[in-house]
Amino acid sequence: MSTAPIGKTSRENPMSLLSFTKCFIGAGGDQAATALTTAMVKMAPETATAAELKNMEQDLDAAGQLISRLQRELSDERHAYDAINARYTQMMGAAENLQHQIDAASFLKDPLQASLATLVAQIEEMVPELDQDKKDIDSTQALLTEAEAVYQAKATALIGAKARLTRAKNDMAHATLEEQRAASRAETARAVAGLSSGSGSGINVALDAITRTAQATRDRAAAFDMKAKALSGAKTAEEDPNIAAAMAAAAGTAANAKVADRLAALQQRK
């Protein structure tokens, strides 16, 4: 442009914006999804996927900022174009008016011709700028359309990546649970194999010890029974009245005999 249009803000060449947008396209949804899949099989999948998702979100934010910037520039360019185009339309109308006056005048055409020449020269200077502004609008609109498509692709890729991460976590949880169950089954199988394997000498020793203990217990029980019977028999004899009387007489005779002996011993000392 030869001069800055009314209301137009300074900005980079559209080609630099195109390169910027192409950079985003180059890091689009498919590549991001592939990078995420690769990260998920690394040694630290939780850390890797969190970092990858953060990068994807930052990339999406950057694409959103680019869209906002392009929308603002497109709005500024349209306002500037509308202002210049309105001025151009007005000047063209004035030039046509002067031309009509010249065509209708029978005298004093020279001043009108001079004014028309000045006005046409100004209009001609505006035309390149007006054309460039129109090209800028078309270029910015094309970039905006492309950036919006890229943004949508990135958003879709991010949503899909998060969904795949959720599925991967669920699969990992299920695999961990299945691993625990398999380990439990293996432990049970080892325990069962331990019971059925070998000569069984350990079990035989335990069974022998139990048998010996039971036999000793039975022996003690038999001894207790014999003692009970003996004591019971003695008690029965004491309770017999005839036996009791005879036992008492025998006890008394023995006692009297002992006293007599003692008296005889005393008598012998006299």
C-alpha positions in Angstrom: 0.0 0.0 0.0 1.1 3.5 -0.6 -0.6 5.0 2.5 -2.1 3.5 5.6 -5.9 3.3 5.1 -8.3 4.9 7.6 -8.8 2.7 10.7 -6.3 0.0 9.5 -4.0 -1.4 12.1 -0.4 -2.4 11.3 0.1 -6.2 10.9 2.4 -8.7 9.4 2.5 -9.8 5.9 -0.4 -12.3 5.2 2.2 -14.9 4.2 3.7 -14.9 7.7 0.3 -15.6 9.1 -0.1 -18.4 6.5 3.1 -19.9 7.6 2.0 -19.7 11.2 -1.2 -21.4 10.4 0.5 -24.1 8.4 2.7 -24.7 11.4 -0.4 -25.5 13.4 -1.7 -27.7 10.6 1.6 -29.6 10.6 1.1 -30.4 14.3 -2.5 -31.4 13.7 -4.8 -34.0 15.2 -3.4 -37.2 13.7 0.2 -36.4 14.7 -0.9 -35.4 18.2 -2.9 -38.6 18.6 0.1 -40.7 17.4 2.4 -38.9 19.8 -0.1 -39.6 22.6 -0.3 -43.3 21.7 3.5 -43.5 21.7 3.7 -41.8 25.1 1.2 -44.2 26.6 3.5 -47.2 26.1 6.5 -45.6 27.8 7.7 -46.5 31.2 5.8 -43.7 33.0 2.5 -43.6 31.1 0.7 -41.4 33.6 3.4 -38.7 33.5 3.9 -38.9 29.7 0.2 -38.8 28.9 -0.4 -35.9 31.3 2.4 -33.9 29.6 1.2 -34.8 26.1 -2.4 -33.7 27.0 -1.1 -30.5 28.4 0.9 -29.8 25.2 -2.2 -30.5 23.1 -4.3 -28.2 25.2 -1.6 -25.4 24.9 -1.5 -26.0 21.1 -5.3 -25.7 21.0 -5.1 -22.5 23.0 -2.5 -21.1 20.6 -4.8 -21.9 17.7 -7.7 -20.2 19.4 -5.5 -17.1 20.0 -4.6 -17.1 16.3 -8.3 -17.3 15.4 -9.1 -14.4 17.7 -6.2 -12.4 16.1 -7.4 -13.1 12.6 -11.0 -12.2 13.4 -9.8 -8.9 14.9 -7.6 -8.1 11.9 -10.4 -9.0 9.5 -12.8 -6.7 11.3 -10.2 -3.9 11.1 -9.5 -4.5 7.5 -13.2 -4.5 6.6 -13.8 -1.2 8.5 -10.8 0.4 6.7 -12.0 -0.9 3.3 -15.5 0.3 3.9 -14.2 3.8 4.8 -12.0 4.0 1.8 -14.7 2.5 -0.5 -17.2 5.0 0.8 -14.8 7.9 0.0 -14.0 6.4 -3.4 -17.7 6.1 -4.2 -18.3 9.7 -3.2 -15.4 10.9 -5.3 -16.6 8.9 -8.3 -20.0 10.5 -7.9 -18.4 14.0 -7.8 -16.3 13.2 -10.9 -19.4 12.0 -12.8 -21.2 15.2 -11.7 -18.4 17.4 -13.0 -18.4 15.5 -16.3 -22.1 16.1 -16.7 -21.6 19.8 -16.0 -18.8 19.9 -18.6 -20.9 18.1 -21.2 -23.8 20.5 -20.5 -21.8 23.8 -20.3 -21.4 26.0 -23.4 -18.7 28.1 -21.7 -16.4 28.1 -18.7 -15.5 24.5 -19.4 -11.8 25.0 -18.5 -12.2 25.4 -14.7 -14.5 22.4 -14.7 -12.0 20.4 -16.7 -9.2 21.3 -14.2 -11.3 20.3 -11.2 -12.3 17.1 -12.9 -8.6 16.3 -13.7 -7.6 16.9 -10.1 -10.4 14.7 -8.8 -9.7 11.9 -11.2 -6.0 11.9 -10.3 -6.9 11.5 -6.6 -9.3 8.7 -7.5 -6.6 7.0 -9.5 -4.2 7.1 -6.5 -6.9 5.5 -4.3 -7.5 2.5 -6.7 -4.3 0.5 -5.9 -4.9 1.0 -2.2 -8.5 0.0 -2.5 -7.6 -3.1 -4.5 -4.9 -4.1 -2.0 -7.3 -3.7 0.9 -9.8 -6.0 -0.9 -7.0 -8.6 -1.4 -6.0 -8.3 2.3 -9.6 -9.0 3.3 -9.8 -12.1 1.1 -6.4 -13.3 2.3 -7.3 -12.8 6.0 -10.7 -14.5 5.5 -9.0 -17.5 3.9 -6.5 -17.7 6.8 -9.3 -17.5 9.3 -11.3 -20.3 7.6 -8.2 -22.5 7.6 -7.4 -21.7 11.2 -10.9 -22.5 12.3 -10.7 -25.8 10.5 -7.4 -26.5 12.2 -8.8 -25.5 15.6 -11.8 -27.9 15.2 -9.4 -30.7 14.2 -7.2 -30.1 17.3 -10.3 -29.9 19.6 -11.5 -33.3 18.1 -8.0 -34.8 18.6 -7.8 -33.6 22.2 -11.3 -35.0 23.0 -10.4 -38.3 21.4 -7.0 -38.4 23.2 -8.7 -37.9 26.6 -11.2 -40.6 25.8 -8.4 -43.0 24.8 -6.6 -42.2 28.0 -9.7 -43.0 30.0 -10.1 -46.3 28.2 -6.4 -47.1 28.7 -6.7 -46.4 32.4 -9.7 -48.6 32.7 -7.9 -51.4 30.7 -4.9 -51.0 33.0 -7.1 -51.3 36.1 -8.8 -54.4 34.7 -5.4 -55.9 33.8 -4.1 -55.2 37.4 -7.2 -56.8 38.9 -6.9 -59.8 36.6 -3.2 -60.1 37.5 -4.0 -60.1 41.2 -6.6 -62.8 40.7 -4.2 -64.9 38.6 -1.6 -64.5 41.4 -4.1 -65.6 44.0 -5.1 -68.6 41.8 -1.4 -69.5 41.4 -0.8 -69.3 45.1 -3.8 -71.6 45.8 -2.5 -74.0 43.2 0.9 -74.0 44.9 -0.7 -74.7 48.2 -2.7 -77.6 46.8 0.4 -78.9 45.0 2.3 -78.8 48.3 -0.3 -80.9 50.0 -0.3 -83.6 47.3 3.3 -83.6 46.4 6.2 -85.5 48.0 6.2 -88.7 50.2 3.8 -87.2 52.7 6.3 -87.9 55.6 5.5 -84.6 57.2 1.8 -85.5 57.3 2.6 -89.0 58.6 4.7 -87.6 61.4 1.9 -85.3 62.4 -0.6 -88.2 62.2 1.6 -90.4 64.3 1.9 -87.7 67.0 -1.8 -87.3 67.1 -2.3 -91.1 67.4 0.2 -91.3 70.2 -1.4 -88.4 72.1 -4.8 -90.1 71.7 -3.5 -93.4 73.0 -1.9 -91.7 76.0 -5.2 -90.0 76.7 -7.0 -93.3 76.5 -4.5 -94.8 78.9 -5.0 -92.0 81.5 -8.7 -92.4 81.1 -8.5 -96.1 81.9 -6.3 -95.5 85.0 -8.8 -92.9 86.2 -11.6 -95.5 85.7 -9.7 -98.2 87.7 -9.1 -95.7 90.5 -12.8 -94.7 90.6 -13.9 -98.3 90.7 -11.5 -99.1 93.6 -12.6 -96.1 95.6 -16.2 -96.9 94.9 -15.7 -100.5 96.1 -14.1 -99.4 99.4 -16.8 -97.0 100.1 -19.4 -99.7 99.5 -17.7 -102.0 102.0 -17.7 -99.3 104.6 -21.4 -98.7 104.1 -22.2 -102.5 104.8 -23.6 -102.6 108.4 -22.2 -106.0 109.2 -18.8 -105.1 107.8 -18.9 -101.8 109.7 -19.7 -103.6 113.0 -16.9 -106.1 112.5 -14.5 -103.4 111.6 -15.5 -101.4 114.7 -15.1 -104.5 117.0 -11.7 -105.2 115.5 -10.7 -101.7 116.1 -11.9 -101.7 119.7 -10.2 -105.0 120.6 -7.0 -103.7 119.1 -7.3 -100.5 121.2 -8.1 -102.4 124.4 -5.2 -104.8 123.8 -2.9 -101.9 123.5 -4.1 -100.3 126.7 -3.7 -103.7 128.6 -0.2 -104.0 127.5 0.5 -100.5 128.6 -1.1 -101.2 132.1 0.9 -104.4 132.4 4.1 -102.6 131.6 3.3 -100.0 134.3 2.5 -102.8 136.8 5.8 -104.5 136.2 7.6 -101.3 137.4 6.1 -101.7 140.9 
